[in-house]
Amino acid sequence: MRDLYNMIFKRKSIRKFDKKLSISDEELIKIQEEFGKVSSLIGDIKTEFKIVSNDETTSKRGEYSILFYSEDKDNYLLNAGYMMEQVDLFLTEMNIGACWYGMAKAKDIEKDGLEFVIMFSIGKCNEDDFRNDIKEFKRKDISVILKGDKYDDVIKNAGLAPSACNSQPWRILTSENSIEVFKKDKMKSFIPGTNLSFYNNIDMGIFLCFLELVLNSKGISFDRNIINGSKVSDGLVKICEYKIN
Ligand SMILES: Cc1cc2nc3c(=O)[nH]c(=O)nc-3n(C[C@H](O)[C@H](O)[C@H](O)COP(=O)(O)O)c2cc1C
């Protein structure tokens, strides 16, 4: 994955845009090129990004929408979160504001046999529209998300990841040689039942993207093992285990 570590401190959901600014043709080309460099979490899932004008979606925010299409296979939502978040971060690097937009829909719900999963609204911003102080983040206290006394600085930064309704469904267990990542089952939220698990699975992929950027930035090498199936124990579903080398 490309090094986008510094962008995790700068990014934020941008919902309002200065109408005087606009995304240039060169920037649109650069975005298209960057799509081709995004790393997947699960290699054998076919995916596609598409950048479209807002008339092709229900969004009225910003100038364009970025749509994500995928095959419907095991863990495809995790993969969607992981891949789309890299796009969120490289847009931040280009001073293009984005907001994950689960409530909006694409008019084309299928593309080349792939199904529409989720989208962003995007628009051009100024550097100072983004965050410049970690205090601007509203996130759960580390004691809520982490059990174990190892890697707390890693988990603190990975926990800056965005999530639907800021629900932050990730729960982490660490030891000297491992970081286990769980999803909290049945989060309290105003998102209705099935939708909640749809969004929370995407959230978990976003968290894995952040976690790996933080580990890479610290030169901590790891082997990732994505867990298939969804066995719930103590209200937690194990999603992934990182073996620290
Ligand atoms: C999967 C997903 C879906 C989201 N859907 C919406 C949405 O429909 N409308 C919206 O305004 N924000 C949406 N958001 C943005 C979150 O509300 C936002 O990420 C969270 O409150 C944290 O704030 P931050 O992104 O500024 O750090 C979504 C975020 C994620 C990850």
The ligand as an SDF file (V2000), in Angstrom:
LIG
                    3D

 31 33  0  0  0  0  0  0  0  0999 V2000
  -19.3640    3.4850    5.5650 C   0  0  0  0  0  0  0  0  0  0  0  0
  -19.6480    4.9390    5.8910 C   0  0  0  0  0  0  0  0  0  0  0  0
  -20.8530    5.5250    5.5180 C   0  0  0  0  0  0  0  0  0  0  0  0
  -21.0900    6.8780    5.7920 C   0  0  0  0  0  0  0  0  0  0  0  0
  -22.2660    7.4420    5.3520 N   0  0  0  0  0  0  0  0  0  0  0  0
  -22.4670    8.7660    5.5600 C   0  0  0  0  0  0  0  0  0  0  0  0
  -23.6580    9.3900    5.0550 C   0  0  0  0  0  0  0  0  0  0  0  0
  -24.5170    8.7530    4.4450 O   0  0  0  0  0  0  0  0  0  0  0  0
  -23.8070   10.7310    5.2640 N   0  0  0  0  0  0  0  0  0  0  0  0
  -22.8540   11.4670    5.9240 C   0  0  0  0  0  0  0  0  0  0  0  0
  -23.0540   12.6870    6.0750 O   0  0  0  0  0  0  0  0  0  0  0  0
  -21.7280   10.9090    6.4420 N   0  0  0  0  0  0  0  0  0  0  0  0
  -21.5140    9.5800    6.2590 C   0  0  0  0  0  0  0  0  0  0  0  0
  -20.3520    8.9960    6.7350 N   0  0  0  0  0  0  0  0  0  0  0  0
  -19.3230    9.8290    7.4200 C   0  0  0  0  0  0  0  0  0  0  0  0
  -19.2590    9.5720    8.9370 C   0  0  0  0  0  0  0  0  0  0  0  0
  -20.3750   10.1690    9.5730 O   0  0  0  0  0  0  0  0  0  0  0  0
  -17.9360   10.1380    9.4790 C   0  0  0  0  0  0  0  0  0  0  0  0
  -16.8720    9.4280    8.8940 O   0  0  0  0  0  0  0  0  0  0  0  0
  -17.7900   10.0190   11.0070 C   0  0  0  0  0  0  0  0  0  0  0  0
  -18.7680   10.8100   11.6460 O   0  0  0  0  0  0  0  0  0  0  0  0
  -16.3970   10.4820   11.4890 C   0  0  0  0  0  0  0  0  0  0  0  0
  -16.1080   11.8200   11.1200 O   0  0  0  0  0  0  0  0  0  0  0  0
  -14.8370   12.1660   10.2040 P   0  0  0  0  0  0  0  0  0  0  0  0
  -14.9910   11.3730    8.9190 O   0  0  0  0  0  0  0  0  0  0  0  0
  -14.9300   13.6540    9.9360 O   0  0  0  0  0  0  0  0  0  0  0  0
  -13.5870   11.7850   10.9200 O   0  0  0  0  0  0  0  0  0  0  0  0
  -20.1150    7.6520    6.4950 C   0  0  0  0  0  0  0  0  0  0  0  0
  -18.9080    7.0400    6.8720 C   0  0  0  0  0  0  0  0  0  0  0  0
  -18.6680    5.7140    6.5720 C   0  0  0  0  0  0  0  0  0  0  0  0
  -17.3530    5.1170    6.9490 C   0  0  0  0  0  0  0  0  0  0  0  0
  1  2  1  0
  2  3  1  0
  2 30  2  0
  3  4  2  0
  4  5  1  0
  4 28  1  0
  5  6  2  0
  6  7  1  0
  6 13  1  0
  7  8  2  0
  7  9  1  0
  9 10  1  0
 10 11  2  0
 10 12  1  0
 12 13  2  0
 13 14  1  0
 14 15  1  0
 14 28  1  0
 15 16  1  0
 16 17  1  0
 16 18  1  0
 18 19  1  0
 18 20  1  0
 20 21  1  0
 20 22  1  0
 22 23  1  0
 23 24  1  0
 24 25  2  0
 24 26  1  0
 24 27  1  0
 28 29  2  0
 29 30  1  0
 30 31  1  0
M  END
$$$$
